[in-house]
């Protein structure tokens, strides 16, 4: 991702310049959409293999973390939002084609420990 949130055309990926880096949390970019009212879904691809992007709520609490693989496509999302009326921390995996799976999976103890620094505002066990 470029300094203004643009992604360069490389490796077959071309993504509109819809994001900018607001800050960093332990080396992970916190992204914001360039235009207010724009969808707050994180980019599906990254120019940097193995990177992570973080999305925060307006009050700076955790909303989502997207983790990219070596192929620069999303591999996993960690989300915190309402499911059946209750706030729930969960993850979604992506298949080899870069398609997000609908199943809500719980994070393992190891994942909770690994990703804890990004989960501001999320009540953890």
N, C-alpha and C positions, 0 to 999 in steps of 0.2 A: 504494500500500500504506500502510496506517495505521501508527501508531507501535507497535502491538502485533502487527503482521504481518497484520492483517485487511485485506481488500480491500473497498472500498465498492462498493455496487451502483451502477454508472453505465455508460452506453454498452452496456447489455445484458449485462455481465459480473457474475457473482456467484460468488465463490470463498470457501470456508470459511476461517476465520481459523486457518490451520494453520502459519503461518510467523512468525518474528520476525527482525529485523535484528540480527546479532551484531556486525558492524563494517562498515567501508567500506575498499575498496582502490581508490585513485585515483577516488573518487566512485561506485564500483559497490558496491551492497549485497551483503554476504555474508549469506546466509540460512541459518537453522537451523529445523528443524521444532519446533513448540511442544511436541510430545509425543515422548518417546523411543520408539523402535521404529516410529515412523511412517515411511511411505515417504519416501525421500530424493529423489524426483523434484521438480524445480522447478516452480513454477506455470506453467500453460499460457497465462495472460493477465496483463496488467499494466494498472493504471489510468493509467500514465504512458506515452504513446507514445515509442518509441525508447529505452527504458531497457534495462538489462542487470542480470541477477542472477547471483551467483556462489555455487557450492556447493563447500565444502572438505571434505576427509577429516578424521577426528578429529585427525590429526596436523598439521592446518593446511596440507597440500599440496593442490594443485589437483585437483578432481574434475570439475567441469562449469561452463560459462558459457552462459547462455541470453540471446539477443539478441532484442529485440522490435521490431517495425516500427511504422510510424505508426498502423496499425489496432489496436495494442496486443496483437496475437497474436504468438506466437513465430515468428521467421523462421529462426533458426539456433541450433544447439547446438554447442558445442565440448566434447568429452569426452576423458577419459584413463582408459582401463580395458583389461582384457585382451580381445584378439580372437585367437582360435586360439592361446591360451596365451601370448601375447606382449603386453606393455603397449604401447598405441598411442594417440598423439594423433591425433584425427580430428574431422570435423564431420559434422553431419546438417542438411539443409535441410528446410524446411516448405513445403507447398504453400499455395495461396491459401485453402484451407478450414481451415488450421491443423493439418494432419496431418503428423506427422514422417515423413520418408522413411527407409527402412531402409538405404539405401546409405551406406557409410562412405567419406567423401571426405577426401583429404589437404588440409591447409591450404597456401595459397600462401605464398611468401616474404613478401609484403606482410602477409598475415594473421598470420603468425608474429611479425613485427615489431610489428604493431599490438596484438596481444593478449599479448605477452610479459610485461608487468607482472603479469598474473593467473595465470601458469603456474608458480607456485612448486612446485618438486619434480619438474618435468617435464624430462627431458633433451632439450635442443634442439640442432639442428645448428649 
